[in-house]
Amino acid sequence: MIILDINETRCAKKNIIECKTEDELILYLKCNLLSQALNKGKIIKGYSIVITDVEEKDYTLNIGRINNDNVEEKIPIPFCLENVIQYFSKKKEGKYELNYNINFENIVISYGLCIQNLNFNGSVYFRNTTLQSNLGFYDSNFNKLLVFSYSNFYQRLPLEFDNIEFNNMLSFAYCNFDCRVEIKNSKFNGISFFIRNTFHSILIFSKKCELNNIICFYISNFKSNLEFKNTTMNTIMYFRGSTINKLLFNKIEFNDNNSILSIDNNFIKNNFYDSLFNYLLEDEKKEILKDVNKKNNEINKMHFYNIRITGKIDLQNIEVEEADFKGSVINGGLINPVNFKVHKFANRESALFLKQQAYARNNAIDALEYKAKEVELHKDDLIKNWKNNKNLKTLGDILSIELSSIYSDNGQNWVKAFIITLLTNLTFFGFYFSITNTTWHFILSIFIILLLSVKFIKKEMQIYVYLLILIISGIVFGKVPLKIIYDLSIGQNLTSNFIYNFFFFLNPTDYKGLEILLGQNYIKQFFSGICYFLGKIAFWYGSVQTVTAFRKFAKGS
């Protein structure tokens, strides 16, 4: 209860910008409360008006220029605000209670604001506010709305929430955070929205936070990390149209199968959650939902560390640069990767984990892609082992995986496997035919080798390879066609024999080409024989790669 004395309020400043001390602001707020009471039809009795404890919830402490969207300059507050808020609070059972709504609007808070051991029974708004120092809430409860909108947070000190209960809606909208944001040991019992915010530093939920209601991230930009550590998720968390540099979940717990983490660009369209979100927005801001449907989540790195998954994780229709699932296990829940594209896995364990989950969901298409990534990561492990402990088996495994990657992207691309098979056989046969017949066909083999080797050459050397390819191209596609036409027109058969014998060479069981080595000198026999057999082996290997990749969608492959 508060008694507003009319004679006292006559001394109040007419404008908040004139308030230079805490006492002047308190008197200004009393005067503002008096105006609200008169507007509500309160009657003055004995030069005063009484606002009871029950009535306080209908009044607002307005700190700033209120309902003025066209403020050119924000009002600086040159003193601390904690004592002002405490003045209008009441101590009850060892804790302060503030029944009023409180509205910080169009102001600059230069001296920080640290609230401790306070129950906010009214709504709290920060609108178009600049915070140049720390803002922290400790051991407190928000029983009504807590809203931050169009506000800027400077880099000096973090925004902190420690041991807080959010018992109603929490909303951050159109805010810019240059500072670190930490939410620790807090309970989210109401719906939480993060809408069109920009976080230049980390946003972290840690130390046994409990997410007991829906939490959603709409079209926000996290230029640093968004992290959840030692957090319990008892409901639904989802992301719509947000850009995140690194999304990290470390030792989070799911309450049950109804706990859902969804990162899906096609998730929740025109359903209850969007309808609720639409209802809570002001009319002029409902265009956000239209923007959401146009923009996909963009996540650079996604890490899930040491998680026992008892709920559901949806990873659908998104693409990430790096993913890490180290230490995570399924424990009665599921992870559903559908069209989840990963450019790089942090370790083999992560690729294996996703592959197993994709197979468990009968998603063979994505499972095959994860399997290919797993093989590449296994090769990296083998290379590390080879550097420490050189042995032929390890080297053989490395070469096997490398060849599979070159031929078919580890069983993923049958078209590439078919083309590489033809080119490698043409290369070996070109050398073989040139050696045995002393012809120009080896030039074609060199051209193919250079073309295939460009990706393995250092970037600074590639220009020289391209120049060499250009020169040989002039020979192959200039002189050689003329030579072929000449051979065919005058009846010489070297060119026609090359084509004819190449198709015989593609028959893996035909070895008549070795008969031509009879009568050749030892050098020709050795080199042409080696090329012949390597070509046969390459054809067998390439055929297997082509068929395997072609049948990758077959059941049981």
C-alpha positions in Angstrom: 0.0 0.0 0.0 1.2 3.5 -0.8 -0.3 6.9 0.3 0.1 9.6 -2.3 0.1 13.1 -0.7 -1.0 15.8 -3.1 1.0 18.5 -1.3 4.2 16.4 -1.6 3.7 15.7 -5.3 3.4 19.4 -6.0 7.2 19.6 -5.5 7.8 16.8 -8.1 9.7 17.5 -11.3 7.4 17.9 -14.3 9.7 15.8 -16.6 11.9 12.8 -15.8 14.8 14.4 -17.6 15.0 16.9 -14.8 15.5 14.2 -12.2 19.1 14.2 -11.1 18.8 12.1 -7.9 17.0 9.0 -6.6 14.7 11.1 -4.4 13.7 13.3 -7.3 12.8 10.2 -9.4 10.8 8.7 -6.5 8.8 11.8 -6.1 8.3 12.0 -9.9 7.0 8.4 -9.9 4.6 9.2 -7.1 3.2 12.1 -9.1 2.8 9.8 -12.1 1.0 7.2 -9.9 -1.3 10.0 -8.7 -2.2 10.9 -12.3 -2.9 7.2 -13.0 -5.1 7.0 -9.9 -7.1 10.0 -10.9 -7.5 8.7 -14.4 -8.9 5.4 -12.9 -11.5 7.5 -11.0 -9.9 7.5 -7.6 -11.2 10.1 -5.2 -9.0 12.4 -3.2 -9.6 12.1 0.5 -7.9 14.5 2.9 -5.4 15.7 0.3 -4.2 12.1 -0.4 -5.0 9.0 -2.4 -4.4 5.5 -1.2 -3.4 2.7 -3.5 -3.9 -0.7 -1.8 -1.6 -3.7 -2.2 -4.3 -5.4 -4.3 -4.6 -2.3 -6.5 -0.9 -1.9 -7.1 -0.9 -4.5 -9.9 -3.0 -2.1 -12.0 -0.4 0.7 -11.8 2.9 1.2 -13.6 6.2 2.8 -12.6 7.0 4.7 -15.8 10.7 5.4 -15.9 11.4 7.3 -19.2 9.5 8.9 -22.0 6.5 6.6 -22.4 4.7 5.6 -25.6 6.9 7.9 -27.7 8.4 6.0 -30.7 10.0 9.0 -32.2 12.5 9.9 -29.5 15.6 11.5 -31.0 17.6 11.4 -27.7 17.2 8.9 -24.9 17.0 10.2 -21.3 20.2 9.5 -19.3 19.7 8.2 -15.8 22.7 9.5 -13.8 22.3 7.4 -10.7 21.5 3.8 -9.6 17.9 2.6 -9.8 18.0 -0.3 -7.3 17.0 1.9 -4.3 14.1 3.4 -6.4 12.7 0.0 -7.1 13.2 -1.1 -3.5 11.3 2.0 -2.3 8.2 0.8 -4.0 8.7 -2.8 -2.9 7.6 -4.4 0.4 9.6 -7.0 2.3 7.6 -10.2 2.9 9.0 -13.3 4.5 12.6 -12.3 3.9 12.1 -11.3 0.3 11.0 -8.1 -1.4 7.8 -8.0 -3.4 7.1 -5.4 -6.2 3.4 -5.5 -7.2 3.6 -2.6 -9.7 4.3 -3.1 -13.4 7.5 -1.3 -14.3 8.4 0.2 -17.6 11.9 1.4 -18.6 11.5 3.2 -21.9 13.6 5.5 -24.0 16.4 5.8 -21.4 20.1 5.3 -21.0 21.1 3.3 -17.9 24.7 4.3 -17.2 25.2 3.1 -13.6 23.9 -0.5 -14.1 21.0 -2.2 -12.5 21.5 -5.2 -10.2 18.3 -6.6 -8.6 18.5 -9.3 -5.9 16.0 -11.2 -3.8 12.9 -9.6 -5.4 9.6 -11.0 -6.6 8.2 -9.1 -9.6 4.5 -9.6 -9.4 3.8 -7.1 -12.2 5.2 -7.0 -15.8 8.6 -5.6 -16.5 9.4 -3.9 -19.8 12.7 -2.6 -21.2 11.7 -0.7 -24.4 14.2 1.2 -26.5 16.6 1.3 -23.6 20.4 1.5 -23.7 22.4 -0.3 -21.0 25.9 1.0 -20.7 26.8 -1.0 -17.6 25.9 -4.3 -16.1 22.3 -5.6 -15.8 21.8 -8.5 -13.4 18.9 -10.3 -11.7 19.7 -12.6 -8.8 17.6 -14.9 -6.6 14.4 -13.4 -8.0 11.1 -14.4 -9.6 9.3 -12.8 -12.5 5.6 -13.8 -12.1 4.3 -11.7 -15.0 5.9 -10.7 -18.3 9.5 -9.8 -18.8 10.0 -8.1 -22.1 13.1 -6.6 -23.7 12.5 -4.8 -27.0 14.5 -2.5 -29.3 17.2 -2.3 -26.6 21.0 -2.1 -26.8 23.4 -3.8 -24.4 27.0 -2.5 -24.3 30.1 -4.7 -24.1 31.4 -3.6 -20.7 29.8 -6.2 -18.4 27.5 -9.2 -19.0 23.7 -9.4 -18.7 23.1 -12.0 -16.0 20.2 -14.0 -14.7 21.1 -16.3 -11.7 18.7 -18.4 -9.8 15.6 -16.9 -11.4 12.1 -18.3 -11.9 10.4 -17.0 -15.1 6.8 -17.9 -14.3 5.3 -16.1 -17.3 6.4 -15.1 -20.8 10.0 -14.0 -21.4 10.7 -12.1 -24.6 13.7 -10.6 -26.2 12.8 -8.8 -29.5 14.8 -6.6 -31.8 17.7 -6.2 -29.3 21.4 -5.8 -29.9 23.8 -7.5 -27.5 27.4 -6.5 -27.5 27.8 -8.1 -24.1 27.9 -11.7 -22.9 24.5 -13.0 -21.8 24.5 -15.7 -19.0 21.4 -17.4 -17.7 22.3 -19.7 -14.8 20.4 -22.0 -12.4 17.1 -20.7 -13.6 13.6 -22.1 -14.3 11.6 -21.2 -17.4 8.0 -21.9 -16.5 6.5 -19.6 -19.2 7.0 -19.4 -22.9 10.2 -17.8 -24.1 10.7 -16.0 -27.4 13.9 -14.7 -28.9 12.8 -12.6 -31.9 15.1 -10.8 -34.4 18.0 -10.2 -32.0 21.6 -9.9 -32.8 24.1 -11.4 -30.3 27.7 -10.4 -30.9 28.9 -12.3 -27.9 27.9 -15.6 -26.4 24.4 -16.5 -25.0 24.7 -19.4 -22.6 22.2 -21.3 -20.5 24.1 -23.2 -17.7 24.3 -24.6 -14.2 21.1 -26.7 -14.1 18.7 -24.4 -15.9 15.2 -26.0 -16.4 13.3 -25.4 -19.6 9.8 -26.2 -18.5 7.9 -24.5 -21.3 8.3 -23.8 -25.0 11.4 -21.8 -26.0 11.8 -20.6 -29.5 14.3 -18.6 -31.5 12.9 -16.6 -34.4 15.1 -14.9 -37.0 17.9 -14.1 -34.6 21.6 -13.7 -35.5 24.1 -15.4 -33.2 27.5 -14.2 -34.4 29.2 -16.0 -31.5 28.0 -19.1 -29.7 24.6 -20.2 -28.4 25.3 -22.8 -25.7 23.2 -25.0 -23.4 25.3 -26.6 -20.6 23.9 -28.8 -17.8 20.4 -27.9 -18.7 17.2 -29.9 -18.4 14.7 -29.7 -21.2 11.2 -30.7 -20.3 9.3 -29.4 -23.3 9.8 -28.1 -26.9 12.7 -26.0 -28.2 12.7 -25.0 -31.8 14.5 -22.7 -34.2 13.0 -20.7 -37.1 15.1 -18.7 -39.6 18.0 -18.1 -37.3 21.7 -17.7 -38.1 24.1 -19.3 -35.6 27.9 -19.5 -35.6 28.1 -22.3 -33.1 25.2 -24.2 -31.5 26.4 -26.3 -28.5 24.5 -28.7 -26.3 26.7 -30.1 -23.5 25.2 -32.6 -20.9 21.6 -31.5 -21.4 18.9 -33.8 -20.0 15.6 -34.7 -21.6 12.6 -35.2 -19.2 10.9 -37.8 -21.4 9.8 -38.6 -25.0 7.6 -35.4 -25.0 10.8 -33.3 -24.8 11.6 -32.2 -28.4 14.5 -30.3 -29.8 13.7 -29.3 -33.3 15.9 -27.7 -35.9 13.9 -28.0 -39.0 13.5 -25.5 -41.8 10.0 -27.0 -42.6 8.9 -27.4 -39.0 5.7 -26.1 -37.5 3.9 -24.4 -40.3 0.5 -22.8 -39.5 0.1 -24.8 -36.3 -0.6 -24.0 -32.6 2.8 -22.5 -31.8 2.8 -20.1 -34.8 -0.8 -19.2 -33.9 0.2 -18.5 -30.3 3.2 -16.5 -31.4 1.0 -14.5 -33.9 -1.4 -13.7 -31.1 1.2 -12.4 -28.7 2.8 -10.1 -31.3 1.5 -6.6 -31.8 -0.4 -6.2 -35.1 2.3 -4.2 -36.9 4.9 -6.9 -36.1 3.0 -9.9 -37.4 4.9 -9.7 -40.7 7.7 -11.5 -38.8 5.9 -14.8 -39.5 5.9 -14.2 -43.2 9.7 -13.6 -43.0 10.2 -16.8 -41.0 8.8 -18.9 -43.8 11.2 -17.3 -46.3 14.4 -17.8 -44.3 16.0 -21.0 -43.3 18.1 -21.7 -40.3 21.8 -21.2 -41.1 24.1 -23.0 -38.6 27.9 -23.1 -39.0 28.8 -25.6 -36.3 26.5 -27.9 -34.2 27.9 -29.8 -31.3 26.1 -32.3 -29.0 28.4 -33.4 -26.2 27.8 -36.2 -23.7 24.0 -36.3 -24.0 21.8 -39.2 -23.0 19.0 -38.7 -25.4 15.7 -39.7 -23.8 13.7 -37.2 -25.8 13.5 -36.4 -29.5 15.9 -34.4 -31.6 14.8 -33.4 -35.1 17.5 -32.4 -37.5 15.7 -31.9 -40.8 16.2 -30.0 -44.0 19.3 -28.1 -42.7 22.9 -27.9 -43.7 25.9 -27.3 -41.3 29.6 -26.9 -41.8 30.6 -29.0 -38.9 28.8 -31.5 -36.5 30.0 -33.2 -33.4 28.1 -35.9 -31.4 31.0 -37.1 -29.2 29.9 -38.9 -26.1 26.2 -38.8 -26.9 24.0 -42.0 -26.6 20.4 -42.9 -27.3 18.6 -43.8 -24.0 15.0 -44.5 -24.9 14.7 -41.4 -27.2 15.6 -40.8 -30.8 17.5 -38.5 -33.1 15.9 -38.1 -36.5 18.3 -36.8 -39.2 16.4 -36.3 -42.5 18.2 -34.4 -45.2 20.7 -33.2 -42.6 23.7 -32.2 -44.6 27.1 -32.1 -42.8 30.2 -30.8 -44.7 32.6 -32.0 -42.0 32.3 -34.2 -38.9 34.5 -33.3 -36.0 35.4 -36.9 -35.5 34.6 -40.4 -36.7 32.4 -41.2 -33.7 30.0 -38.4 -34.8 29.6 -39.8 -38.3 29.1 -43.3 -37.0 26.5 -42.1 -34.5 24.4 -40.3 -37.2 24.8 -43.2 -39.6 23.4 -45.6 -37.0 20.5 -43.3 -36.2 19.7 -42.9 -39.8 19.6 -46.7 -40.4 17.5 -47.0 -37.2 14.9 -44.7 -38.8 15.1 -46.6 -42.1 16.7 -43.6 -43.7 19.2 -45.3 -46.0 19.8 -42.3 -48.2 21.3 -40.1 -45.4 22.9 -43.1 -43.8 25.0 -43.7 -46.9 26.3 -40.1 -46.9 27.2 -40.4 -43.2 29.0 -43.7 -44.0 31.1 -42.0 -46.7 32.1 -39.3 -44.2 32.9 -41.9 -41.6 35.2 -43.7 -44.1 37.0 -40.4 -44.8 37.5 -39.7 -41.1 38.8 -43.3 -40.7 41.4 -42.5 -43.3 42.5 -39.4 -41.3 42.9 -41.6 -38.3 44.9 -44.1 -40.3 47.2 -41.3 -41.6 47.9 -40.3 -38.0 48.7 -43.9 -37.1 50.9 -44.2 -40.1 53.0 -41.2 -39.0 53.5 -42.8 -35.6 53.7 -46.5 -36.5 54.5 -47.2 -40.1 53.3 -50.6 -41.4 52.2 -51.9 -44.8 48.6 -52.8 -43.6 47.9 -49.2 -42.6 49.4 -47.9 -45.8 47.3 -50.3 -47.8 44.1 -49.2 -46.0 44.9 -45.6 -46.6 45.4 -46.2 -50.4 42.2 -48.3 -50.5 40.1 -45.5 -49.0 41.8 -42.9 -51.2 41.1 -44.9 -54.4 37.5 -45.3 -53.3 37.2 -41.6 -52.8 38.7 -40.8 -56.2 36.6 -43.3 -58.0 33.2 -42.9 -56.5 33.2 -40.6 -53.5 33.2 -43.7 -51.3 30.4 -45.4 -53.1 28.2 -42.3 -53.5 28.6 -41.4 -57.2 28.3 -44.1 -59.8 28.5 -41.7 -62.7 31.9 -40.5 -61.5 33.0 -44.1 -61.0 32.0 -45.0 -64.6 33.9 -42.0 -66.1 37.0 -42.5 -63.9 37.0 -46.2 -64.9 37.0 -45.4 -68.6 39.6 -42.7 -68.2 42.0 -44.8 -66.1 41.7 -47.7 -68.6 42.3 -45.3 -71.5 45.4 -44.0 -69.7 47.0 -47.4 -69.2 46.0 -48.6 -72.6 47.4 -45.5 -74.2 50.8 -46.1 -72.6 50.6 -49.8 -73.5 49.7 -49.2 -77.2 52.3 -46.4 -77.6 55.1 -48.6 -76.2 54.3 -51.6 -78.3 53.6 -49.7 -81.5 55.8 -46.7 -81.1 52.9 -44.2 -81.7 51.7 -40.8 -80.3 48.9 -42.2 -78.2 50.8 -41.8 -74.9 50.1 -38.0 -75.2 46.5 -38.8 -74.5 47.5 -40.7 -71.4 49.6 -37.9 -70.1 46.7 -35.5 -70.7 44.3 -37.6 -68.7 46.8 -38.0 -65.8 47.4 -34.3 -65.6 43.6 -33.6 -65.7 42.9 -36.1 -62.8 45.9 -35.0 -60.7 45.0 -31.3 -60.5 43.0 -31.6 -57.2 46.1 -33.2 -55.5 48.5 -30.5 -56.5 49.2 -27.5 -54.3 47.3 -24.4 -55.3 50.5 -22.4 -56.1 51.6 -25.2 -58.5 48.2 -25.7 -60.2 48.8 -22.8 -62.7 51.7 -24.6 -64.2 49.7 -27.8 -64.6 46.9 -26.0 -66.3 49.4 -24.4 -68.7 50.8 -27.9 -69.5 47.3 -29.2 -70.0 46.6 -26.3 -72.4 49.7 -27.2 -74.5 48.9 -30.9 -74.6 45.2 -30.0 -75.4 46.5 -28.2 -78.5 48.3 -31.3 -79.6 45.6 -33.8 -78.7 42.7 -31.8 -80.1 44.7 -30.2 -82.9 47.3 -32.5 -84.5 45.8 -35.8 -83.3 42.4 -35.4 -85.0 44.2 -34.5 -88.2 46.4 -37.6 -87.8 43.4 -39.8 -87.2 41.7 -38.5 -90.3 44.9 -39.0 -92.3 45.3 -42.6 -91.0 41.7 -43.5 -91.9 41.7 -41.8 -95.3 44.8 -43.5 -96.7 44.1 -46.8 -95.2 46.7 -46.9 -92.4 45.3 -48.9 -89.5 47.2 -47.7 -86.4 44.4 -45.4 -85.3 41.6 -47.8 -86.1 43.6 -50.5 -84.3 43.9 -48.3 -81.2 40.1 -47.9 -81.0 39.5 -51.6 -81.9 42.0 -52.9 -79.4 40.8 -50.6 -76.7 37.3 -52.1 -76.7 39.0 -55.6 -76.5 41.0 -54.3 -73.6 37.8 -53.4 -71.8 36.9 -57.1 -71.8 38.3 -58.1 -68.4 38.8 -61.8 -69.5 40.6 -61.0 -72.8 44.4 -61.1 -72.7 45.2 -61.4 -76.4 46.9 -58.1 -76.1 49.9 -59.8 -74.5 50.6 -61.8 -77.6 51.9 -58.7 -79.3 54.7 -58.6 -76.7 56.3 -61.7 -78.4 59.4 -60.6 -80.2 59.6 -57.2 -78.4 62.7 -56.2 -76.5 62.8 -56.7 -72.8 62.3 -53.1 -71.9 59.1 -52.8 -74.0 57.9 -56.2 -72.7 58.3 -55.0 -69.1 56.7 -51.5 -69.3 53.9 -52.4 -71.7 53.1 -55.6 -69.7 53.0 -53.6 -66.4 50.6 -51.0 -68.1 48.5 -53.8 -69.5 48.0 -55.6 -66.1 47.5 -52.3 -64.2 44.8 -51.4 -66.7 43.0 -54.7 -66.2 43.2 -54.3 -62.4 41.9 -50.7 -62.7 39.0 -51.9 -64.8 38.0 -54.7 -62.4 38.3 -52.2 -59.5 36.4 -49.5 -61.3 33.6 -51.9 -62.3 33.1 -52.9 -58.7 33.0 -49.3 -57.6 30.5 -48.4 -60.3 28.2 -51.3 -59.5 28.4 -50.7 -55.8 27.7 -47.0 -56.1 24.9 -47.7 -58.6 23.2 -50.1 -56.2 23.7 -47.8 -53.1 19.9 -47.5 -52.6 19.3 -51.2 -53.0 18.0 -52.9 -49.9 20.7 -54.3 -47.7 23.5 -52.5 -49.5 
